Every structure is written in C-alpha cells, then in structure tokens.
Amino acid sequence: MSAILFEAVAKSYRARPAIRDLTLEIADQSLTVFCGPPAAGKSVLFRLLVGLEQPDRGRILIDGRDIAADSAADRRIGYVPQSFALFPHMSVYANIAYPLRQQGVAAAEIDRRVGQAAEILRIKPLLQKKPSQLSGGEKQRAAIARGTLKDARIFILDDPLVGLDFKLRESLMEDLKDMRATLGATFLYATSDSLEALTMAEQLVVMDQGGVVEAGPVERLYHQPAMLRSAALIGFPRCNLIQGEVTRGVCQTPLGGFATGAPDGDVTAAIRPEHIVYAPQDVRALPGRVTLMENLGAECVVYAEYEGVAVVSVPESDRVANLDVGSAYPFLVDQAGIAIFDRQSGHRIGEAQHG
Ligand SMILES: Nc1ncnc2c1ncn2[C@@H]1O[C@H](COP(=O)(O)OP(=O)(O)OP(=O)(O)O)[C@@H](O)[C@H]1O
C-alpha cells in the first residue's frame, strides 16, 4: 500500500498557482527525494501534508484515509521545516525534547532518545547551550534532531542541509539514511541541489512549476529520463542538451549525425557528461577546445567548445593534468548515452542506435 497519496491537489496564493493538479503516490517506508528549482512547490506540498495549510482542491490520503479533517498535531508527522526556528530561551536539549514532551513521553525515555539523536548528529557537547551560542550548522543539526525524534511514521525534511559545508552535508546525508533505516519510516526530503538528490534518493520526484515532471527510482530517472526537463534538472555536472533534427532515421547535430528510431522533427539530444569522452589518440575525435576546468579531485569537470557548441565532460583528473584553458580537447560522443527528446513536448522519443 502507498503510505501517502496526493490526488489532484491544487493550491494557489492570490490566484497564482503554487501546486497544480498534482497526483503522486509515495510508497510506505520509502526514502523519496523531491528535487526541483527554487519555487517549484516543494515546501508548499510539504506544508499541505503536514497540515499547516489546506489544499484548494484535491485530497491527501495517508494509508488510504483522507486526512483533510485531521489537525497538524493529529497527523503525527515529523517535520524539519526549511526555515527552522529553535526556541531561543530553551537549551538545545529542551528544544530537541520539546515534541516528545508535547506527546507526554516519560522523562527517562526522552533522555534516552535525545541522547541517541544528539549522538548521531554529533551535538552531544552542545545540549546545555542556548541556540544563540551555536553556529548555523549546529543549529541545523539540532533542528534535524528535533524534527526526527517524534513518534511518527512519516518524516519530512525540507532542504535540511542547505548552507552547510560539503563535508558536513556528506556525513549528515549518511546519518539521515541510517536514521531512516533504524526508524523504518517513510521519509520525504526536499532539495534544490541535484547532487544531494542523487546521493540521498531511492525514489526521486522531479518537481517544476508546481507539478511533478517525473517520479521513479533514482537510477531510472538519471539513466532513462522520460522528460527532457528531468534530464536537464537532474545531474551534476549538468546534462549536455544539443539541438538536432531527425530526418528519415538520422539525427543531425552539431556534434555529428547518428542513426535513431525517433520520428522526423526538431529534437534535443541529451548527453550526460560521462558520455563525452576525451579521446586525444582517436582520429575520429571532434577538435574541441577547453574553456574552463574545475578539478574535483579524482575527476575534473572540463567545459569545452566545438563549433560554437558548449560541452561538459568529466574525465579522470590525471588524464587531463597538463591541459589548461585554450588547450585542444579532442572528444568523442559515446552513442550509448544519447537520449532524444521532442523539442516541443519535451517527451523522450528515442535514443541513438549504436553498436
Ligand atoms: N505563503 C505564501 N504566500 C504566497 N505565495 C507563496 C507562499 N508560500 C509559497 N508561495 C509561492 O509558491 C511557490 C512555491 O514555493 P515553495 O516554497 O513551495 O518552493 P520550493 O520548491 O520549496 O522552493 P525553494 O527550494 O526555494 O524552497 C513560489 O512561487 C512561492 O513564492
């Protein structure tokens, strides 16, 4: 059974739609990451589920039951809002314990659970401090502890790691996954960072303009997106989107032509950076030129240009160690990685035929 069902949900503010006729099922005990650009509607959708706001139309069901009449407190959903606010006059301990006190949990049990959450989130030494004595990252971890301590089967984390440095985000992502496994709960998680989404997600929901572009297992959405918009929004570095035209089974693009089963028309070819292959020894390589390089450690993000078309790729750093801006960058397009989308509708209509 699905834990949560949004059925044709709509919400507007002053006649401006924030959520448009959204239908979506979330499986019980799944970890679903909502990813989309700012203002896509992620926070509004979460607030509707928590019960802080009511939809204008549509229904939200939990375990098959319409929750419209349940108050926010009755819904028993653990929630870490995007702009979390710790109570300034209370210690970190009291802040974290607050939802459990509200639920009437016994003091010894509160102590055990606050201690456990503080351990996982590495804030044990801070429990007696006041929020004003914490750094931004520490406050965020205290808010996560508070939001995930409640006795609940559904937890919502709205962009909980925004603004933290990369190392801390990485370790907190692992902690949150562990926490989810331990709690055996359904987790909904929002981020506008595509790398964070790919790292965290089992199920991914790509949102844009108040609607769901596409939802499904993260591997499928990354490797086989059905919509151009999700190919564009998901992935780091960004997907290469190359304009082309299909005529009688051949797609012509500025990066060359390739056979395809897609119907005739104007198309966009989506090519992930890993399918743009640095090939200095290959006579068939296209003579690109480096415009920018970003070293990520083991890999390097190379931005190159060929005949006015920008392409991004991720070769291993040691292969491009002696290249610099302006260097020649011969590359091949791995045809196994080309997906073709109708330029008008944005629907996937085929791929390159290779091999
Ligand atoms: N209380 C409100 N009053 C008016 N408009 C609102 C309100 N809350 C949200 N909106 C609008 O609804 C749209 C969706 O906002 P929402 O906060 O859900 O986006 P988001 O996907 O969470 O983005 P972000 O990643 O920036 O948090 C935006 O256009 C926003 O301005």
The ligand as a Tripos MOL2 file, in Angstrom:
@<TRIPOS>MOLECULE
LIG
   31    33     1     0     0
SMALL
NO_CHARGES

@<TRIPOS>ATOM
      1 N1          2.5500   31.8310    1.9500 N.pl3     1 LIG1
      2 C1          2.7110   32.1180    0.6710 C.ar      1 LIG1
      3 N2          2.1260   33.1870    0.1000 N.ar      1 LIG1
      4 C2          2.2720   33.4590   -1.2200 C.ar      1 LIG1
      5 N3          3.0000   32.7110   -2.0700 N.ar      1 LIG1
      6 C3          3.6210   31.6470   -1.5700 C.ar      1 LIG1
      7 C4          3.5200   31.2800   -0.1810 C.ar      1 LIG1
      8 N4          4.2350   30.1450    0.0100 N.ar      1 LIG1
      9 C5          4.7660   29.8120   -1.1970 C.ar      1 LIG1
     10 N5          4.4020   30.6970   -2.1430 N.ar      1 LIG1
     11 C6          4.7680   30.6280   -3.5650 C.3       1 LIG1
     12 O1          4.5620   29.3110   -4.0180 O.3       1 LIG1
     13 C7          5.5730   28.9170   -4.9390 C.3       1 LIG1
     14 C8          6.2240   27.6210   -4.4750 C.3       1 LIG1
     15 O2          7.0060   27.8970   -3.3220 O.3       1 LIG1
     16 P1          7.7880   26.7950   -2.4900 P.3       1 LIG1
     17 O3          8.3020   27.4650   -1.2620 O.co2     1 LIG1
     18 O4          6.9530   25.5840   -2.3210 O.co2     1 LIG1
     19 O5          9.0080   26.4420   -3.4680 O.3       1 LIG1
     20 P2         10.1790   25.4080   -3.2230 P.3       1 LIG1
     21 O6         10.1330   24.4450   -4.3360 O.co2     1 LIG1
     22 O7         10.1180   24.8840   -1.8320 O.co2     1 LIG1
     23 O8         11.4470   26.3600   -3.4290 O.3       1 LIG1
     24 P3         12.7630   26.5590   -2.5410 P.3       1 LIG1
     25 O9         13.7050   25.4820   -2.9950 O.co2     1 LIG1
     26 O10        13.2080   27.9260   -2.9220 O.co2     1 LIG1
     27 O11        12.3670   26.4290   -1.1280 O.co2     1 LIG1
     28 C9          6.5370   30.0910   -5.0460 C.3       1 LIG1
     29 O12         6.2170   30.8320   -6.1810 O.3       1 LIG1
     30 C10         6.2510   30.8860   -3.7830 C.3       1 LIG1
     31 O13         6.5210   32.2470   -3.9690 O.3       1 LIG1
@<TRIPOS>BOND
     1     1     2 1
     2     2     3 ar
     3     2     7 ar
     4     3     4 ar
     5     4     5 ar
     6     5     6 ar
     7     6     7 ar
     8     6    10 ar
     9     7     8 ar
    10     8     9 ar
    11     9    10 ar
    12    10    11 1
    13    11    12 1
    14    11    30 1
    15    12    13 1
    16    13    14 1
    17    13    28 1
    18    14    15 1
    19    15    16 1
    20    16    17 2
    21    16    18 1
    22    16    19 1
    23    19    20 1
    24    20    21 2
    25    20    22 1
    26    20    23 1
    27    23    24 1
    28    24    25 2
    29    24    26 1
    30    24    27 1
    31    28    29 1
    32    28    30 1
    33    30    31 1
@<TRIPOS>SUBSTRUCTURE
     1 LIG1         1 GROUP 0 **** ****
